[in-house]
């Protein structure tokens, strides 16, 4: 007796759908990378403004008001850090939805769910930058008391 072979069109459609999930996951990673780039720019620019103008303020070489570098630099660092935190939350929410949708389709036999969904290196990078942003905000808010050494 001949075993029934699966329809080639159905197998190909199942594989294409599985690959579409991978492309969607990579697209979500690229979106998070764009958020990281923007947040990194805001955090680094804000911290640089704070450091540079604070030094000029200490040497009495700037007409800025007292605390202006702290407020402006801190606002940029805070904006970048908040933006990154929201980007991470959005990414996690979207990935949870995508994994659930993929699992449901695999359980129904609509796709082959054999390809792995590894931890995103982009997410790990975003979390590391978030920690740096929080440290930068604390450094601006509390000054040089937050050093790592003696």
N, C-alpha and C positions, 0 to 999 in steps of 0.2 A: 504494500500500500504506500502510496505517495503521501509524504507529509506536505501540508499546505505551506507554501512559502509566503512570507509577508509581501504585500504589495510594495513594489519598489518606490512608487510615488509617496506612499504613506511613510516609509522609512526615511526617505529624503526630506519630507516635510517635517518629520519629527526631529531630525538632526538639525535642520535649518532653524527651527524654533529654539532648540537648545543653544545653538550658536548665537541666536538673537539675544538670549538672556545674558550671554557672556559679553556681547557688544554693549548691551544696556548697562551692565555692571562697570565696564571700562569707561563708558560715558559718564557715569556717576563719579568715578574716580577723577576723571578730567575736570568735572565741575568742581569737585573739592580742591583740586590743584589750583584752579583759577581763584578760588576763595583764599587759599594759602598764599598765593602770590600777592594778592591785594592786601591781605592782612599783614603779611611780612613787610610790605612797603610802608603801610601806616605805622606799624609798631617801630620799625627801625628809623623812619623819618621822625616820628614823634620823640623817640628817645634821643636821637641826635640833636634835634632842636633843643630839647631840655638841657642836655649836657653842654652844648656849645654856648647857648645864651646864658646859662647859669654861670659859666666861666667868665663870660664877658660882664655879666652883672656883678660878679664878685670883684672884678678888676675895675668896676665903675666906668666901663667903656660903652655902655649902652643906655639910651634914653628910655628904655622900657620900664614900665612900672614894676614894683617889687612883686614877685610871684608870677609875672606874666609867662615866663618860660615854663614854669611848673604847670600852669593851667593849660596852656596851649599844647605843650608836649604830652602832658597827661591825657588830654582829651583825644589826641591822635592815637596814643597807645591804647587807651580804653576803647575807642571806636574799633581799632583793628582787632583787639582781643575779643570784644563782643561779637564782631562780625564772624570771627573764626569759630567761636563757641556755637553760634547759631548755624554756621555751615556744617559743623560736626554733628549737631543734633539732627539737622535735615538729612545729612548723609546716612546716619544710623537708622533713621526712620524709613528712608527710602530703601535701604538695603534689607531691612527686616521685611518690608512689604514684598520686595523682589524675591527673597528666599522663600517666603510663604507661598507666593504665587507659583514659583518654580516647583516646590514640593507638591502642591496640589496637582499641577499638570503632570508631574512624574507619576504620582499615585494613580491618576486616571489613565496612564499609559499614553498620554498625548506627546510626551517628549521623553527622550532618554536622559535621565538625570545622573549620568555617570561622571561628568566633569566636576572637578572640585571648585569650591568657593573659598579660596584662601583668605586669610586675614589681609586686609589692604595695607600695603606699605605706605600709601598716601595717608591713610587714617592714622597710622603710627606717627608719621611726620607732623600731621596736623595737631595731634595731642602734644607732641614735644614742643611745637611752636606755641601752643596755648600755654604751656607751663612757663615758657620764656616770657610770653606777654604778661602773664600774671606776676612774674618776678619783676619785670620792668615797671609795671604799675606800682608795685610795693616799693620799689627803689625810688621812684619819683615821689610817692606819697610820704615815705618815711626817711628819705635821704640815704646817706651812706652807711646807716647802721646795719644794713643787710648784707655786709660782706661775707664771703665764704671763708676767709682766713683771718689771721691775727693782725 
